[in-house]
Amino acid sequence: MIERDRIAKPLAALMLSIASAGALATEGGVGRPITGQQVTPYGGIIPPTDDWIITLATIYYQGSLGASKTIPVAGTITAGLNYQVMYTIVNAVHTWGITEAGWNFASSFGVPLQYTNASSFHGLLPSDHGTQFADLFFTPIAAGYHFTKTDHIALSVQIYAPTGAYNPDRLANAGQNTWTFTPTVAYTKLLPAEN
């Protein structure tokens, strides 16, 4: 038993280091979508109508990565980052008005404007802030299914295009300079008693 543990622990450590060697950090450490952005009321319901739905939403995010964490930003690796983001999105959804075997379909696109304020711990990089267009995003097809009048699900892939303001020498970038594909499953249960 002791011999097996003596071999298993180093082997597990080696496998973990090999698996993590391929992991890459997001520029600036914020990621996509911004935390909380994916929580959407009625996200699992695609109406059977042929309509345009326009929404305007603002998301505020504030976070820090501790000085013990290193991330790539502004062309260097820095230890720790403070980040505040105000992300305002105009989103347009077109429902197709097609029902096929209980499924309804839609497409959407969004235009985000972002205010970013960023600073590194210990002043290793100069603080930076700016208001810029972030990466446009779109969903070519979202498919929604109605299990019952109160249970709904929607499946989609949201795509972010590298169209936002990005400068490798800046700390506060609204764009991330990369394509991102986000598969999404949304479920909505309506509670008639609570309206």
C-alpha positions as CSV (number, residue, x, y, z in Angstrom):
1,M,0.0,0.0,0.0
2,I,2.8,2.4,0.9
3,E,4.6,1.6,-2.4
4,R,1.5,2.3,-4.4
5,D,1.1,5.7,-2.7
6,R,4.7,6.5,-3.3
7,I,4.1,6.1,-7.1
8,A,0.6,7.4,-7.3
9,K,1.1,10.8,-5.7
10,P,4.0,11.9,-8.0
11,L,2.2,10.4,-11.0
12,A,-1.0,12.4,-10.1
13,A,1.1,15.6,-9.7
14,L,2.8,15.0,-13.1
15,M,-0.6,14.5,-14.8
16,L,-2.0,17.6,-13.2
17,S,1.0,19.7,-14.3
18,I,0.7,18.4,-17.9
19,A,-3.0,19.1,-18.0
20,S,-2.5,22.6,-16.7
21,A,0.4,23.4,-19.1
22,G,-2.0,23.7,-21.9
23,A,-4.3,26.1,-20.1
24,L,-4.2,29.7,-21.2
25,A,-5.4,32.8,-19.3
26,T,-7.7,35.4,-20.8
27,E,-6.1,38.7,-21.6
28,G,-6.8,40.9,-18.5
29,G,-8.2,38.0,-16.6
30,V,-11.9,39.0,-17.0
31,G,-13.2,36.3,-19.3
32,R,-16.3,36.2,-21.3
33,P,-19.2,36.6,-20.7
34,I,-18.8,38.9,-17.7
35,T,-19.9,37.2,-14.5
36,G,-23.7,37.6,-14.2
37,Q,-24.3,38.5,-17.8
38,Q,-25.6,35.0,-18.6
39,V,-28.5,35.3,-16.0
40,T,-31.4,36.3,-18.2
41,P,-35.1,36.3,-17.1
42,Y,-37.2,34.2,-19.5
43,G,-34.0,33.0,-21.2
44,G,-35.5,29.6,-22.0
45,I,-38.6,30.9,-23.8
46,I,-38.5,31.6,-27.5
47,P,-42.0,32.9,-28.6
48,P,-43.7,31.4,-31.6
49,T,-44.3,34.9,-33.1
50,D,-42.6,36.8,-35.9
51,D,-41.2,39.8,-34.0
52,W,-38.3,42.0,-33.2
53,I,-37.4,42.4,-29.5
54,I,-35.0,45.2,-28.6
55,T,-33.5,45.3,-25.1
56,L,-31.1,47.6,-23.4
57,A,-29.2,46.3,-20.4
58,T,-26.4,47.5,-18.2
59,I,-24.1,45.2,-16.1
60,Y,-21.6,46.4,-13.5
61,Y,-18.8,44.2,-12.6
62,Q,-16.0,44.8,-10.0
63,G,-13.4,42.3,-9.1
64,S,-9.8,41.6,-8.2
65,L,-7.3,38.9,-8.8
66,G,-5.0,38.6,-5.8
67,A,-1.3,39.4,-6.0
68,S,-0.6,35.7,-5.9
69,K,-2.2,35.2,-9.3
70,T,-0.4,36.1,-12.5
71,I,-2.2,37.0,-15.6
72,P,-1.2,38.3,-19.1
73,V,-2.2,41.9,-19.6
74,A,-0.8,44.8,-21.7
75,G,1.9,42.6,-23.2
76,T,3.4,41.4,-19.9
77,I,2.6,39.1,-17.0
78,T,1.4,41.0,-13.9
79,A,0.7,39.9,-10.4
80,G,-2.8,40.9,-9.3
81,L,-5.4,43.2,-11.0
82,N,-8.3,45.4,-9.9
83,Y,-11.1,45.7,-12.5
84,Q,-14.3,47.7,-12.8
85,V,-16.5,47.3,-15.9
86,M,-19.7,49.0,-16.8
87,Y,-21.1,47.1,-19.8
88,T,-24.1,48.5,-21.7
89,I,-25.7,46.3,-24.4
90,V,-28.2,47.0,-27.1
91,N,-29.5,43.6,-28.0
92,A,-31.8,42.8,-30.9
93,V,-33.7,39.4,-31.2
94,H,-35.7,38.4,-34.2
95,T,-38.2,35.5,-33.6
96,W,-38.9,33.7,-36.8
97,G,-42.6,32.9,-36.3
98,I,-41.9,29.2,-37.2
99,T,-43.1,26.3,-35.1
100,E,-41.7,22.9,-36.1
101,A,-42.6,19.9,-33.9
102,G,-42.9,22.1,-30.8
103,W,-39.7,24.1,-31.5
104,N,-39.5,27.8,-32.1
105,F,-36.5,29.7,-33.5
106,A,-34.8,33.1,-33.2
107,S,-31.6,35.0,-34.1
108,S,-30.0,37.8,-32.2
109,F,-27.1,40.3,-32.2
110,G,-25.7,42.7,-29.6
111,V,-23.7,45.9,-29.6
112,P,-21.9,46.5,-26.3
113,L,-20.3,49.8,-25.1
114,Q,-18.0,49.3,-22.2
115,Y,-16.4,51.6,-19.6
116,T,-13.3,49.9,-18.1
117,N,-11.1,51.0,-15.2
118,A,-8.1,48.8,-14.5
119,S,-5.1,48.9,-12.2
120,S,-2.4,46.4,-11.3
121,F,-1.4,45.6,-7.7
122,H,1.7,47.4,-6.4
123,G,1.5,49.8,-9.4
124,L,3.5,47.4,-11.6
125,L,1.6,48.7,-14.6
126,P,0.1,52.2,-15.0
127,S,-3.7,52.5,-14.3
128,D,-5.9,52.8,-17.4
129,H,-9.5,53.6,-18.1
130,G,-11.6,54.2,-21.2
131,T,-15.1,54.0,-22.8
132,Q,-15.0,51.9,-26.0
133,F,-17.0,49.5,-28.1
134,A,-16.6,45.9,-26.9
135,D,-16.8,42.9,-29.2
136,L,-20.0,42.4,-31.1
137,F,-21.8,39.2,-30.4
138,F,-24.5,37.3,-32.3
139,T,-26.5,34.1,-32.2
140,P,-27.3,32.8,-35.7
141,I,-29.9,30.3,-34.5
142,A,-31.5,29.8,-31.1
143,A,-34.0,26.9,-30.8
144,G,-36.6,26.8,-28.1
145,Y,-38.8,23.9,-27.0
146,H,-42.0,24.2,-24.8
147,F,-42.3,21.0,-22.7
148,T,-45.5,22.4,-21.1
149,K,-47.1,25.8,-20.6
150,T,-44.7,26.4,-17.7
151,D,-41.5,24.5,-18.7
152,H,-39.3,25.8,-21.5
153,I,-35.8,25.2,-22.8
154,A,-33.6,27.1,-25.4
155,L,-30.4,25.9,-27.0
156,S,-28.0,28.2,-28.8
157,V,-24.4,29.1,-29.5
158,Q,-23.5,32.8,-28.9
159,I,-20.5,34.0,-30.9
160,Y,-18.3,37.0,-30.0
161,A,-16.4,38.5,-32.9
162,P,-13.1,40.4,-32.3
163,T,-14.4,43.8,-33.3
164,G,-14.0,45.8,-30.1
165,A,-11.3,48.3,-29.2
166,Y,-8.1,46.4,-28.5
167,N,-4.6,47.6,-28.0
168,P,-2.0,45.1,-26.7
169,D,-0.2,47.9,-24.8
170,R,-3.3,49.0,-22.9
171,L,-4.5,47.7,-19.5
172,A,-8.2,48.6,-20.1
173,N,-9.3,47.0,-23.3
174,A,-13.0,46.6,-24.1
175,G,-12.3,44.0,-26.9
176,Q,-10.5,40.7,-26.3
177,N,-9.0,40.2,-29.8
178,T,-10.3,36.7,-30.1
179,W,-13.3,34.8,-31.4
180,T,-15.4,33.2,-28.6
181,F,-18.1,30.5,-29.0
182,T,-20.4,30.0,-26.0
183,P,-22.8,27.0,-26.2
184,T,-25.8,27.8,-24.0
185,V,-28.7,25.8,-22.5
186,A,-31.4,28.0,-20.9
187,Y,-34.3,26.6,-18.8
188,T,-37.3,28.7,-17.7
189,K,-40.0,27.5,-15.4
190,L,-43.0,29.8,-15.0
191,L,-44.7,29.9,-11.6
192,P,-48.4,30.8,-12.3
193,A,-49.3,31.1,-8.6
194,E,-46.6,33.8,-8.1
195,N,-47.5,35.4,-11.5
